[in-house]
Amino acid sequence: MRIGLLTEGGYPYVSGDARLWCDRLVRGLEQHEFDIYALSRSEHQEDEGWVQLPPQVGRVITAPLWTADDDGVVYGRRARRRFAESYGELAAALCEGAVGDTSGESSATEADRFANALYGLAELARDEGGLVGALRSETAVRALERACRAPGARQTARAARVPELLAVAGHLERALRPLSLDWYEDDGLGAVDLCHATSGGPAALPGLLAHHFCGVPLLVTEYGVRLRTHYLADTESPPAVRSLLTAFHGRLATETYRRAAVVTPGNTHARRWQERCGADRAKLRTVYPGMDAARFTEVGESAECVDPDTLVWVGRVEPAKDLISLLHAFAEVRKEEPKTRLRIVGAPTGPEGAAYLGHCKALAAQLFPDEAEGLHAVGDNPVCFEEIGGPEVPTLADAYVAGAITVLSSVVEGFPITLVEAMFCGRATVSTDVGAVVEVIGGTGLVVPPRNPKALAEACVTLLRDSERRERLGAAARARALELFTVEQNITAFHSIYLEIVSHTPVRRVLLDNTGEPLPFAAPAEAHVPGRWTEHSTRVVARGGPGWAAGPPVSATPPFAAPDGATG
């Protein structure tokens, strides 16, 4: 079948989110054809270029989210009225109702109001050639102001002043840029069998429009819920701005989950967020991220480690990882097990991460003065900071094999990738109970509350003193990881979901036989697979076409390259 893969800030660009799992998915499903529709986040990302694409990628169409030139479209009176009505309804849906409340008749009404306004703007953009100028106009700001001042608007919305209104209007203009794209015709997303959005938010918006205009089914995958990301990131905006933007992202998430044929969260933590935003449980299928286990296989087959008295932490150095608590916990560990060492392996992310790393190094020097065996010997700190690629840890596998126990100390975590890598390596783990950690571990490691150095230290000491238990937990962790978190498991799951969605999707084109009579069951799910599945005595017309439609016969199967010896 032909899949429209929708990405935002990731694949096929060299850097960005979801790049690796998208590439593995496309390469693993070589029996399907992929069209990639990518939204870029920055000029730098575009300048870095694309990864090498496999032959099953038919075409790549890109558009920037970080900039948009004025489309030069001048609306007539009727178009201006349509825009004011639709944008006003959209703004009203953001100002009314309780944010985050997805229960009751009022919530359903607001969801419908938001959806009708969104698709009204999309239809206007399609008819007139774009929305960029209109979304930046004074009309948009005034419509937003009227909605904020209307009876029934929330208190936080009524408090918005001109600077806040301008900020919200600017954000909505950027978020709604996909509405002005020319992707939604019969030769674009209208020609695919299925749209697969690799995240919520902007990536799912083209899928919503393809479903609205062309009836293309939509699959949404979220390994990190975009709405949750927005909540955590938007902490410095004024309350009025935060309230309105939170309402927008919440309404968009609700509409995405409502229109999607299937939603695939990456873990139970993400699933709970989606259910809270109105996702139907019947549509949810948990699909864990697929990870490459090959480079960790040899490590996992060996029960030996370089140093049984060493704790290892691996990851990005940033405040959310809470290395401060880890260092304080290690100070308690040293009181019980003086020979223990701690290796922190990872690089900082951005200026904030670099500053945090400097703070951690200063704390380590304060808590653990350099130790020396004698008066004339050079001391050594029991805590060392390293990066992957250095002489001591050239690869990730070398980092995990360097110690007996892998520690995760985060206070915020989505799907803990480093934890799964440690499990592939057969390492016993001590982790904080955040995000999807408990779901991933499944009883094969020790879990403690976050921001609790004493509990973290006690768990580490327990495993340091019991080598047999470490080996049992490590073996169980490796078996669990190989069963649930491999690339093969991920690809198999999505292949089944693709077939399930297409098999339940009504045919969007009517198939006629030689006499002009419709064939209602001429394009079953297997017709999308190359092979001798269909007869040649059919032709295709648009739904509702006349029975006397003329034209040369057209095969019921899409134009795939037939294998040797096959026809059709």
C-alpha positions, -999 to 999 in steps of 0.1 A, spaced: 0 0 0 10 36 -3 17 54 30 19 91 35 44 95 64 38 129 82 67 142 102 76 175 120 111 184 129 125 149 122 128 123 94 141 126 67 164 153 81 198 143 96 188 158 130 155 160 148 129 140 167 118 105 158 144 102 131 158 68 140 125 50 145 110 64 113 140 53 93 138 18 108 101 17 101 104 27 65 133 3 58 116 -26 76 83 -23 57 99 -25 22 68 -41 8 50 -8 11 56 25 -8 62 57 13 56 93 5 72 116 31 56 149 39 80 167 63 77 200 82 111 215 92 117 234 124 147 256 114 169 267 85 198 249 102 179 217 101 172 221 64 209 230 57 220 197 73 202 177 46 185 144 46 195 109 56 201 84 28 166 72 19 157 36 9 141 28 -26 106 24 -11 104 61 -6 86 74 -36 89 111 -30 97 137 -3 78 169 0 89 195 26 76 228 40 91 250 67 73 257 100 99 283 111 91 308 83 63 317 59 64 344 33 33 365 27 13 346 1 1 379 -15 -34 366 -16 -60 395 -15 -94 384 -2 -126 398 -16 -155 409 6 -170 374 8 -137 357 16 -130 383 43 -163 376 59 -157 338 58 -123 343 75 -137 365 102 -165 340 109 -142 309 110 -114 326 129 -139 341 154 -154 307 160 -119 292 165 -111 320 190 -144 315 208 -137 278 212 -104 286 229 -119 312 253 -149 292 265 -151 260 286 -128 246 312 -94 238 298 -85 201 301 -121 190 308 -131 165 282 -162 152 299 -198 162 294 -220 178 267 -202 212 270 -169 197 261 -183 179 231 -199 212 219 -166 231 222 -148 203 204 -173 205 175 -170 242 174 -133 241 172 -133 214 145 -159 233 123 -138 265 126 -106 247 118 -120 230 87 -137 263 77 -103 280 76 -88 250 57 -115 252 30 -110 290 28 -72 285 23 -79 259 -4 -104 282 -22 -84 314 -20 -48 300 -22 -36 306 13 -42 320 48 -8 335 58 -18 372 52 -52 368 68 -38 352 99 -14 381 103 -41 407 98 -57 431 122 -90 412 116 -75 382 133 -64 401 163 -97 419 166 -116 386 164 -94 372 191 -101 402 213 -139 400 208 -138 363 218 -118 372 250 -142 399 260 -174 380 252 -198 368 280 -188 333 291 -151 337 284 -127 324 311 -113 349 335 -78 343 323 -89 350 287 -107 382 297 -75 395 313 -56 394 280 -42 428 269 -29 439 235 6 424 239 -8 391 250 -33 391 221 -6 398 196 15 369 211 -14 345 208 -23 356 173 14 351 163 15 316 177 -18 306 160 -4 319 127 26 296 130 6 266 142 -19 270 114 6 273 85 0 237 74 -36 248 64 -21 269 35 -1 240 20 -10 225 -14 -7 189 -1 -43 180 -1 -51 173 -37 -57 140 -56 -20 139 -66 -8 146 -31 -21 131 2 -54 124 -15 -36 96 -35 -22 77 -5 -40 48 12 -31 58 47 -16 89 65 7 80 94 15 110 116 47 104 136 36 128 164 7 149 174 5 187 169 16 201 136 25 167 121 -10 155 125 -27 186 110 -20 176 74 -34 142 82 -66 158 95 -70 178 64 -63 148 41 -91 130 61 -114 159 58 -109 166 21 -102 132 7 -114 106 33 -78 93 38 -76 73 71 -52 86 98 -29 68 121 -13 88 149 18 77 168 30 95 199 61 84 218 61 117 236 27 134 239 30 168 223 3 183 246 24 173 276 55 188 260 37 221 256 26 221 292 61 215 304 78 240 280 54 270 283 62 281 318 73 317 313 44 331 293 18 354 309 -13 336 323 -36 348 295 -12 336 268 -6 303 285 -44 297 290 -53 304 253 -24 284 238 -31 255 262 -67 255 250 -56 255 214 -32 226 217 -57 207 238 -85 212 213 -62 202 185 -52 170 203 -88 161 210 -97 166 173 -67 145 162 -76 116 185 -113 118 175 -106 117 137 -78 91 138 -86 55 129 -60 42 154 -38 60 179 -5 42 190 10 55 222 45 44 230 37 35 266 9 35 293 20 69 305 13 85 271 -19 64 268 -32 80 300 -26 115 286 -44 106 254 -74 92 272 -76 123 293 -78 143 261 -107 123 248 -91 94 229 -114 65 225 -99 34 243 -111 12 214 -87 31 191 -56 29 213 -29 3 205 3 5 226 33 0 204 67 3 221 96 20 203 117 -3 183 154 -3 192 184 -19 176 196 -46 200 224 -59 178 252 -37 191 243 -47 227 240 -84 220 275 -95 228 276 -75 260 243 -90 271 255 -126 265 284 -120 290 277 -118 327 311 -103 334 317 -66 339 348 -45 342 343 -35 378 316 -50 401 320 -20 424 311 6 398 278 24 392 271 38 358 248 66 347 243 72 309 223 99 292 220 136 283 233 159 310 204 183 319 185 193 350 156 169 344 181 140 349 187 151 385 223 143 388 225 164 420 203 138 438 225 110 423 257 126 437 241 130 471 229 94 470 264 82 460 278 100 491 255 77 512 266 47 492 303 55 499 296 54 536 284 18 533 307 6 504 338 28 504 353 11 473 323 20 451 329 44 421 305 63 399 309 69 362 287 96 347 287 91 309 270 118 287 272 152 270 254 183 280 225 196 259 227 233 251 239 262 274 216 251 302 231 216 301 266 229 301 260 251 331 244 221 349 274 199 341 297 225 356 275 226 388 276 188 390 314 187 387 318 213 414 295 194 438 314 162 431 347 179 440 331 192 472 315 159 483 344 137 473 378 153 478 405 135 459 416 104 477 452 92 479 467 61 494 495 79 510 509 114 518 530 115 486 505 100 462 482 118 438 445 116 447 417 104 425 380 114 427 356 84 429 333 103 405 343 107 368 325 125 340 330 111 305 315 112 270 308 85 245 336 83 220 364 89 245 393 65 251 376 49 281 341 46 266 343 45 228 307 31 223 275 30 242 279 -7 249 313 0 266 296 25 289 270 0 302 296 -28 305 318 -6 326 298 -12 358 277 -37 376 246 -15 380 231 11 358 213 40 376 186 63 363 179 93 386 155 114 365 126 135 378 110 138 343 112 110 318 91 98 288 102 65 274 136 57 291 158 47 262 189 44 283 171 20 306 162 -3 277 198 -2 264 210 -13 298 184 -41 298 197 -53 264 232 -54 280 219 -76 308 226 -51 335 208 -48 368 192 -13 372 181 11 399 156 37 386 133 65 398 96 60 394 89 85 366 73 83 332 72 48 317 100 34 339 79 9 359 62 -3 327 96 -8 310 113 -25 339 83 -48 347 99 -62 379 134 -67 365 150 -39 384 147 -18 416 125 14 415 126 42 440 108 75 444 123 105 425 142 132 444 150 107 473 187 103 476 184 80 506 161 55 489 184 56 458 214 49 479 198 20 497 187 3 465 223 6 451 239 -8 482 214 -37 482 225 -48 447 262 -40 453 262 -66 481 243 -93 462 260 -104 430 237 -133 424 207 -111 425 223 -87 401 228 -115 376 193 -128 380 178 -93 375 201 -86 345 192 -118 328 155 -112 333 158 -76 321 176 -87 289 149 -113 281 121 -87 286 138 -61 264 144 -86 236 107 -96 238 92 -62 238 115 -34 226 132 -46 194 129 -31 159 113 -63 147 85 -61 172 78 -25 163 77 -32 125 55 -62 129 30 -42 150 28 -13 125 24 -37 95 -6 -53 112 -21 -19 121 -17 -7 85 -36 -37 72 -63 -34 99 -70 3 90 -71 -2 53 -93 -33 56 -119 -12 75 -117 19 53 -145 24 27 -133 24 -8 -128 61 -19 -131 53 -56 -158 33 -74 -147 3 -94 -167 -5 -126 -167 -36 -147 -168 -35 -185 -206 -29 -186 -203 1 -163 -218 -16 -133 -202 -10 -99 -181 -36 -81 -185 -29 -44 -159 -55 -32 -134 -52 -60 -107 -35 -39 -103 -55 -7 -73 -50 16 -52 -76 -3 -56 -56 -35 -31 -32 -21 -4 -59 -22 14 -65 -55 3 -98 -70 -24 -116 -89 -52 -105 -66 -75 -86 -91 -90 -89 -125 -82 -65 -153 -117 -60 -165 -124 -30 -142 -120 7 -144 -121 34 -118 -143 65 -116 -149 90 -88 -175 81 -63 -209 89 -76 -198 87 -113 -223 76 -139 -227 40 -150 -220 49 -186 -185 64 -178 -162 57 -207 -125 52 -209 -99 25 -211 -100 -3 -185 -79 5 -154 -65 -22 -131 -81 -22 -96 -46 -24 -80 -24 8 -77 5 10 -101 31 -11 -82 60 -27 -100 50 -64 -105 74 -91 -95 90 -113 -122 64 -134 -139 35 -116 -124 10 -94 -142 -12 -66 -129 
